[in-house]
Amino acid sequence: MELAVMRSRIRFIIPYFGRWPFWMPFFVESCRYNPDIEWLFFTDCGELESMPANITLEPMSFAQYCAMVGEHLGIFFRPKSPYKLCDIKPALGYIHADRLQDVEFWGFSDIDLIYGNLRHYFTEARLARFDLLSTHERRVSGHLCLIRNNENMRSAFMRVSGWRDSFENTEHEAFDEGDFSRLFIRWKNWPQPLQQLVGRLNPLRRNSEFVEAFSTPNGRILWLDGTKDFPDRWIWNTGFLRNDRNADREFPYFHFIAWKGTEWQNCAASELVPSNELVSQPAWSVTAQGFREV
């Protein structure tokens, strides 16, 4: 009889304030199909409809959350808008250490995305080998990143010179993908062999994985074939995520930030989700026109 493999426990921490976006039911459904991964939200957005057991909401106001951050980090934290919270993503493990005592990995994630089968991508072999797993090749992926839950990695952001000033600045600085990334990867435009040599001398880089997962198309990163011919349609089917260009390849998630900021920007939610029943179907697709039947 085969022994059951113990899986590393993973919990994403997401502070989100304002209003839930129109696509939230689809995000929630993609969480439901990753039942052994957890999401913890700090939010003032209210209850989520049909919320699965692996999502937990901690209600609080934006002001209350900022006060808690300031207290835990020992800084003056009074940002102008919730967008500033992107800067503190690398510090979430430190801020919320009391919510992570029972997990091996914590992560940060945006919500303008749809998850595929995350366990198929973040295998136990990869989790055993690395302390940080980024889905971009040359920087920490601010839209989704996993970090080992130990003191060294929870406090890694403190190695950035001037981190307090960055956090106290009321304006967004892209600390997560900028200054924090440079702890792991510097001189990212150097030739790959030279980067690898320098990386071996950096313990943080040596114990981290930076692999392009091609989860954020229609941006600066070229597609799998080296062109800008990106997929037109992403298909979610009972927890698995593929697209119309690479039907035989699974993807860990699809970050639709490009469509959100262009084609979707001036559309009503009813145009982008023409039927409230769509999310309950076993399969649906995401296109430049919104969420559609397969």
C-alpha positions in Angstrom: 0.0 0.0 0.0 1.4 3.4 -1.0 1.9 6.0 1.7 0.2 9.3 1.4 2.5 12.2 0.5 2.4 15.0 3.0 1.9 18.3 1.2 3.4 21.6 2.3 0.7 23.8 3.6 0.3 27.1 1.7 -1.6 30.2 2.7 -2.0 33.4 0.6 -2.4 36.7 2.4 -4.3 39.4 0.6 -5.3 42.8 2.0 -8.0 44.2 -0.2 -10.2 47.3 0.4 -12.9 49.1 -1.5 -15.3 46.9 -3.5 -15.0 43.4 -4.9 -14.5 43.6 -8.7 -17.1 42.1 -11.0 -15.0 39.1 -11.8 -14.7 38.0 -8.2 -17.1 35.0 -8.5 -14.7 33.5 -11.1 -11.7 34.2 -8.9 -13.5 32.5 -6.0 -14.4 29.5 -8.1 -10.8 29.0 -9.2 -9.8 29.0 -5.4 -12.5 26.4 -4.8 -10.7 24.0 -7.1 -7.5 24.4 -5.1 -9.0 23.0 -1.9 -5.8 22.3 0.0 -4.4 25.9 -0.5 -5.8 28.7 1.6 -6.6 32.4 1.1 -6.8 34.9 4.0 -8.3 38.3 3.1 -8.2 41.4 5.3 -11.0 43.5 3.8 -13.9 45.9 4.1 -15.6 44.5 1.0 -18.1 42.3 2.8 -19.0 38.7 2.4 -18.3 36.7 -0.8 -21.2 34.7 -2.3 -20.7 30.9 -2.3 -17.4 31.2 -0.5 -15.5 27.9 -0.2 -14.0 26.7 3.0 -10.4 27.5 1.9 -11.1 31.3 1.9 -11.2 33.3 5.1 -12.2 36.9 5.5 -11.1 39.1 8.4 -13.3 42.2 8.3 -11.6 45.5 9.1 -11.4 49.0 7.7 -8.5 50.3 5.6 -7.5 52.7 8.4 -7.5 49.8 10.9 -5.4 47.7 8.7 -2.8 50.5 8.1 -2.6 51.0 11.9 -1.9 47.4 12.4 0.8 47.4 9.7 2.4 50.5 11.3 2.3 48.9 14.7 3.9 45.6 13.6 6.6 47.2 11.5 7.3 50.1 13.9 6.7 52.7 11.2 4.3 55.6 10.4 2.0 54.0 7.7 -0.7 56.3 6.4 -0.9 55.7 2.6 -3.2 57.7 0.4 -4.9 54.7 -1.2 -5.0 50.9 -0.9 -2.8 50.6 -4.0 0.1 51.4 -1.7 -0.4 48.0 -0.1 1.3 46.4 -3.1 4.6 47.8 -1.7 4.3 45.9 1.5 3.6 42.5 -0.1 7.1 41.1 0.8 6.5 42.1 4.4 3.1 40.3 4.8 4.7 37.2 6.2 6.3 39.3 9.0 3.2 41.4 9.6 0.9 38.4 9.8 3.3 35.9 11.4 0.7 35.0 14.0 -1.6 33.8 11.1 1.1 31.5 9.6 2.3 29.3 12.5 0.8 26.2 10.9 2.0 26.6 7.3 5.2 25.9 5.4 4.7 28.6 2.7 3.0 31.9 2.6 2.3 33.9 -0.5 1.0 37.1 -1.9 -1.3 37.3 -4.9 -3.4 39.8 -6.8 -7.0 39.1 -7.5 -7.2 40.2 -11.2 -6.4 36.6 -12.2 -7.8 33.1 -12.4 -6.0 30.1 -10.9 -5.4 26.8 -12.6 -4.2 23.8 -10.7 -1.5 25.4 -8.5 -0.3 22.1 -7.1 0.5 20.8 -10.6 2.9 23.8 -10.9 4.2 24.3 -7.4 5.2 20.6 -6.9 6.5 19.3 -3.6 9.9 18.8 -5.2 10.1 22.5 -6.1 8.8 23.6 -2.7 11.4 21.4 -1.0 14.2 22.9 -3.0 13.4 26.6 -2.9 12.7 29.3 -0.3 11.1 31.7 -2.8 9.3 30.9 -6.1 8.6 33.7 -8.6 6.7 33.2 -11.8 8.8 35.7 -13.6 12.4 35.0 -14.8 13.9 38.4 -13.9 12.0 39.8 -11.0 9.8 38.9 -8.1 6.3 38.5 -9.5 4.1 40.9 -7.6 0.9 39.2 -8.8 1.8 35.9 -7.2 4.8 34.6 -5.3 5.4 31.9 -2.7 7.9 32.3 0.2 9.0 29.8 2.8 7.6 30.5 6.2 10.8 30.9 8.3 12.3 33.8 10.1 14.9 34.5 7.5 12.4 34.8 4.6 9.7 36.6 6.6 12.2 39.3 7.4 14.1 39.3 4.1 12.5 42.6 3.1 14.4 44.3 6.0 17.7 43.8 4.1 16.6 46.5 1.6 18.3 49.7 2.6 15.7 52.3 3.3 12.7 50.0 3.4 11.2 52.1 6.2 11.3 55.2 4.1 9.8 53.3 1.1 6.9 52.0 3.2 6.3 55.4 4.9 6.2 57.2 1.5 2.4 57.6 0.9 3.0 57.1 -2.9 3.3 53.6 -4.5 7.0 52.7 -5.3 6.7 49.2 -6.7 8.9 48.0 -3.8 7.9 44.3 -4.3 9.0 44.1 -7.9 11.8 46.7 -7.6 13.9 47.0 -4.5 12.9 43.6 -3.0 13.7 41.9 -6.4 17.2 43.3 -6.3 17.9 41.3 -3.2 17.8 38.2 -5.4 18.6 39.4 -8.9 20.8 42.3 -9.7 22.2 43.3 -13.1 19.3 41.4 -14.6 20.3 42.5 -18.1 23.7 40.8 -17.9 24.2 37.7 -20.1 22.7 34.6 -18.6 25.9 32.8 -17.8 27.3 35.8 -15.9 24.0 36.1 -14.0 24.2 32.5 -13.0 27.7 32.9 -11.7 26.8 36.0 -9.6 23.7 34.3 -8.4 25.6 31.3 -7.0 27.4 33.7 -4.7 24.1 35.1 -3.3 22.4 32.7 -0.8 19.0 34.4 -1.4 19.3 33.9 -5.1 20.8 30.4 -4.9 17.8 29.2 -2.9 15.1 30.8 -5.0 13.4 30.0 -8.3 12.8 32.5 -11.0 11.1 30.8 -13.9 8.8 32.5 -16.4 5.4 30.9 -16.1 3.9 33.0 -19.0 0.9 33.8 -16.8 0.7 37.5 -17.8 0.4 37.8 -21.6 -0.1 40.9 -23.7 2.7 42.7 -21.9 6.5 43.3 -22.3 7.4 39.6 -21.9 7.3 37.8 -25.3 5.2 34.6 -25.6 6.5 31.1 -25.5 7.5 31.2 -29.2 9.4 34.5 -28.8 6.7 36.5 -30.5 4.0 38.9 -29.4 1.3 36.6 -30.8 -0.5 36.1 -27.5 -3.4 33.8 -26.8 -6.9 35.2 -27.6 -8.8 32.9 -25.2 -8.1 31.3 -21.9 -10.1 28.3 -20.9 -10.8 27.3 -17.3 -12.2 23.7 -17.0 -12.9 22.2 -13.6 -9.7 23.7 -12.1 -7.4 23.3 -15.1 -6.3 26.3 -17.1 -5.2 26.3 -20.8 -5.5 28.6 -23.8 -6.2 28.6 -27.5 -2.6 28.7 -28.5 -1.1 26.0 -26.3 -3.9 23.5 -25.8 -1.5 20.8 -24.5 0.1 23.0 -21.8 -1.3 23.7 -18.3 -0.8 27.2 -16.7 -0.8 27.9 -13.0 -2.8 31.1 -13.4 -3.9 33.8 -15.9 -3.3 37.4 -15.0 -5.6 39.5 -17.1 -4.2 42.9 -16.2 -3.7 43.9 -19.8 -7.3 43.3 -20.9 -8.5 44.9 -17.6 -6.7 48.1 -18.4 -7.6 48.3 -22.1 -10.5 46.4 -23.7 -12.4 46.0 -20.5 -11.9 49.5 -19.1 -14.9 51.2 -20.5 -17.3 48.2 -20.5 -20.1 47.6 -18.2 -19.9 44.6 -15.9 -23.0 43.2 -17.7 -21.2 43.2 -21.0 -18.1 41.4 -19.6 -20.2 38.8 -17.7 -23.4 38.4 -19.8 -24.8 35.7 -17.5 -24.6 35.2 -13.7 -25.0 31.5 -14.3 -21.8 31.2 -16.2 -19.6 30.8 -13.2 -21.5 27.7 -12.1 -20.7 25.9 -15.3 -17.8 23.4 -15.3 -16.0 25.3 -18.0 -15.8 28.9 -19.2 -13.4 31.1 -21.0 -11.8 34.6 -20.6 -11.3 36.8 -23.7 -10.8 40.4 -24.6 -14.6 40.6 -24.5 -14.9 39.3 -21.0 -16.0 36.0 -19.5 -17.8 33.7 -22.0 -19.0 30.2 -22.5 -16.5 27.7 -23.9 
